[in-house]
Amino acid sequence: MNKLPYMRTMFATCMLFQVIFVLCAALWVVSPDLKGHALLPAIFPNFTLLTIGSFIYGLIASMFYGWIVAIIFVFFYNLWPSIASIVVRR
């Protein structure tokens, strides 16, 4: 089995999380009275209503969140075959 590369997965999840953030921010601009928008300040500390600074902060924070998720996922994905082979051989 081939190992999953870290860098490709990190940048893919980074872009995915940033696209989701931009879509949430765009939905907030279109409809600010929705209840689901309370999630953005909960996920991103010190996030205020949409200003340029908080939008850039949200993009950078979602990039780091994507990288962290990718690092954890790739670590366990690459570790699983060796653990499974140890368990199956017993």
VENVENVEN-V168653 format. One record per residue. N is the residue number from 1. SS is DSSP state (hx for helix, st for strand, lp for the rest). PSI is psi in degrees with one decimal (* if undefined). Layout:
# VENVENVEN-V168653
N|SS|PSI, N|SS|PSI
This chain:
# VENVENVEN-V168653
1|lp|135.7, 2|lp|144.2, 3|lp|146.4, 4|lp|128.9, 5|lp|143.4, 6|hx|-48.9, 7|hx|-44.9, 8|hx|-43.0, 9|hx|-38.4, 10|hx|-45.4, 11|hx|-32.1, 12|hx|-46.3, 13|hx|-32.5, 14|hx|-48.5, 15|hx|-38.2, 16|hx|-47.4, 17|hx|-36.5, 18|hx|-37.2, 19|hx|-42.3, 20|hx|-40.7, 21|hx|-44.9, 22|hx|-39.9, 23|hx|-40.7, 24|hx|-41.3, 25|hx|-39.6, 26|hx|-39.2, 27|hx|-34.0, 28|hx|-38.7, 29|hx|-40.5, 30|hx|-43.6, 31|lp|85.2, 32|lp|-10.2, 33|lp|1.1, 34|lp|145.0, 35|hx|-25.8, 36|hx|-15.2, 37|hx|-10.4, 38|hx|-14.7, 39|hx|-33.5, 40|hx|-49.8, 41|hx|-23.4, 42|hx|-37.1, 43|hx|-41.5, 44|lp|104.9, 45|lp|145.5, 46|lp|21.4, 47|lp|128.6, 48|lp|-173.0, 49|lp|164.5, 50|lp|107.4, 51|lp|168.9, 52|hx|-42.8, 53|hx|-43.9, 54|hx|-30.0, 55|hx|-45.0, 56|hx|-40.7, 57|hx|-42.9, 58|hx|-38.4, 59|hx|-44.0, 60|hx|-42.5, 61|hx|-39.5, 62|hx|-29.5, 63|hx|-46.7, 64|hx|-39.5, 65|hx|-41.2, 66|hx|-41.4, 67|hx|-42.6, 68|hx|-45.1, 69|hx|-42.1, 70|hx|-41.6, 71|hx|-44.4, 72|hx|-44.0, 73|hx|-46.4, 74|hx|-37.9, 75|hx|-51.7, 76|hx|-31.9, 77|hx|-41.6, 78|hx|-24.8, 79|hx|-27.9, 80|hx|-44.4, 81|hx|-37.8, 82|hx|-37.8, 83|hx|-41.8, 84|hx|-37.5, 85|hx|-33.9, 86|hx|-43.2, 87|hx|-39.7, 88|hx|-34.6, 89|hx|-20.8, 90|lp|*
